[in-house]
Structures are given as structure tokens and as C-alpha cells.
Amino acid sequence: MILNKAERGVTELTEASRWPVWASLLLYRQILDEIEANDYDNFTKRAYVGKVKKLAALPVAYTKSILRPNRTPPSTIGPSK
């Protein structure tokens, strides 16, 4: 859920800032996927993402960074301010 919110926030950044932030976001999502695959056992199993998979995420991050961001309306869930 937090990573999904972060994705919406990346679109608000300047164009020069989006690529590294997208790359980080995608790489951390891969780590989270590995943690989930290990049944959240971080004490006896390492959540490892290989170099090839990491490198494959970079062109995806770049593409996402140059695409025109979608403007989504603010969430109506939760208390309004």
C-alpha cells in the first residue's frame, strides 16, 4: 500500500528526479516481493534480488520517468481536512 502511494508521489517530482526515484521504488518493491516469498522470514532466509533482475528494472524505471504522469484525484478514503 505504501509503495502504491509512493508511485503516485513520484509523478509530482521534476523530470530529472523521477528516474532515480522510480528505480529505487521498483528495486525496493522487488525486495519486498522476495520477503513475501520467504513468508516474511528475515531471520533465516535472505531476501535476495539478483543483478540481472535489478538491471532489468532500470529501463522500466526510465520509461516510467519519461511518460506523462497520470493525474489521479485525491483519495476520498479517510478523514477529510
C-alpha positions in Angstrom: 0.0 0.0 0.0 2.8 2.4 0.9 4.7 1.7 -2.3 1.5 2.3 -4.3 1.1 5.7 -2.7 4.8 6.4 -3.4 4.2 5.7 -7.1 1.6 8.5 -7.2 4.0 10.8 -5.5 6.8 10.2 -8.0 4.7 11.7 -10.7 4.8 15.0 -8.8 8.6 15.2 -8.9 10.6 17.1 -11.5 11.5 15.1 -14.6 15.2 14.9 -13.6 14.3 13.5 -10.2 11.8 10.8 -11.4 14.2 8.2 -12.9 16.3 7.6 -9.7 13.2 7.6 -7.5 11.4 5.2 -9.9 14.5 2.9 -9.9 14.6 2.9 -6.1 10.9 2.3 -5.8 11.0 -0.7 -8.3 14.1 -2.2 -6.6 12.6 -2.0 -3.2 9.4 -3.5 -4.4 11.4 -6.5 -5.7 13.0 -6.9 -2.3 9.5 -6.8 -0.7 8.4 -9.4 -3.2 11.3 -11.6 -2.1 10.5 -11.1 1.6 6.9 -12.1 1.0 8.1 -15.2 -1.0 10.1 -16.1 2.1 6.9 -15.9 4.3 8.4 -12.8 6.0 11.2 -15.0 7.4 14.0 -12.4 7.5 16.0 -14.1 10.2 16.9 -17.4 8.5 16.3 -16.5 4.8 17.8 -13.7 2.8 15.6 -11.6 0.6 17.8 -11.5 -2.4 17.3 -9.9 -5.8 19.8 -10.9 -8.5 21.8 -8.4 -10.6 20.0 -9.3 -13.8 16.6 -8.6 -12.3 17.9 -5.4 -10.8 19.4 -4.3 -14.1 16.1 -5.2 -15.9 14.2 -2.8 -13.7 16.3 0.2 -14.8 14.9 0.6 -18.3 11.4 0.2 -16.9 12.1 2.9 -14.3 13.5 5.2 -17.1 10.4 4.6 -19.2 8.1 5.4 -16.3 10.1 8.5 -15.6 9.6 10.0 -19.1 6.0 9.1 -19.6 3.5 11.8 -19.0 2.3 11.3 -15.4 -1.3 10.4 -14.8 -3.1 12.8 -12.6 -5.3 10.9 -10.2 -7.8 12.6 -8.0 -7.1 12.6 -4.2 -8.4 9.6 -2.3 -11.8 10.0 -0.8 -10.9 7.4 1.8 -10.2 8.6 5.3 -10.9 11.8 7.2 -11.1 14.9 5.2 -9.2 18.0 6.2 
